[in-house]
Structure formats: structure tokens, C-alpha cells
Amino acid sequence: MRNSSKQKMLRITYSTSSIGVESDQKDTVRRLGLRKLGQSVEQPDSPALRGMIHKVRHLLTVEEFEA
């Protein structure tokens, strides 16, 4: 049985510049909480977050961990 107190989290790192990409992709990066290249944020895993990451997967590095 899995321990329900452990929540899956994602560490999202802005790894590639958004120069030359569509403005909606730049907006998605900003809505993920990323402002500067190399910045990382930690957010709880969810289907909505996964969809946002999928849209800009070429600009990000993502790691899973349990909190």
C-alpha cells in the first residue's frame, strides 16, 4: 500500500531561451512561475500542470520527487 502522505512534486527548470517562440508559449512559461533562464520552481503534480509542461517541453527540464 502506498503512503498517501507523500505527494508527488515536480521540479521545473527553465533551461532553454524562449526567444523566437510563439507568444502563447512564453505566456505558459510565465504562468508556470518561471521568469529567468535557469530558474527552478517546485509545484505539486497535476494533470493541468502536466499539460502546460507538455506545451513547452522543449524549453524545460522536469524532475519528479516526493515531498
N, C-alpha and C positions, 0 to 999 in steps of 0.2 A: 504494500500500500504506500502511496506517495504521501509525503509530509506536506499538507496543504498550507503550512505557514511559510513555506519557501515560494516566493513569487518570481517568475521568470522576468528578467530585465534585459534590456538591450543597451549596449554602449555604442553610440553612433558617433563616428568621427567624420568630419568634413575633410576629405582627402584630395579632391581634385577641384580646380577652379571652375566657376560657373560662367566664365567669360565665353560668350558665343553660344550659350544655350538659350532655349526659349524662356520668356519671362515667367511663365507658369511654373517652370522647374525651379527658377530662382526663388519664387514665392514659396514653393514647397520646402526648400532648404531652410528658408527663414522661419517657416511655421514649425519646423522640427526643433527650433531653438538654436540653430547654428548661424553664427554671424561671421566668424573669421575662419580662414583656412587653417586646418589643424586643430580646431576646437572640437571637444567631445562633450556629449551630453548623455545622461543615463535616463531612460524612460521605461515604464512598465510595458511589457509586450501586449499588443492587442491587434486585432485584425485591421483596424483603421490605420494604426501606425505602420503595420507591415505593408499596406497599400501605398502609403506615402513613400516609404523606403524603396519599394519596387519601382516607383515612378522615376526616382533619381538615383538608382542603384549604381550608376556609372560615376557618381560624384562622391559616394560614401564608402566607408568601411564599417561593417557591423559585427559586433561580438555579442554572444548570448552569455548570461551568467545568472546565478540565482542569488536573490537578496534575502 
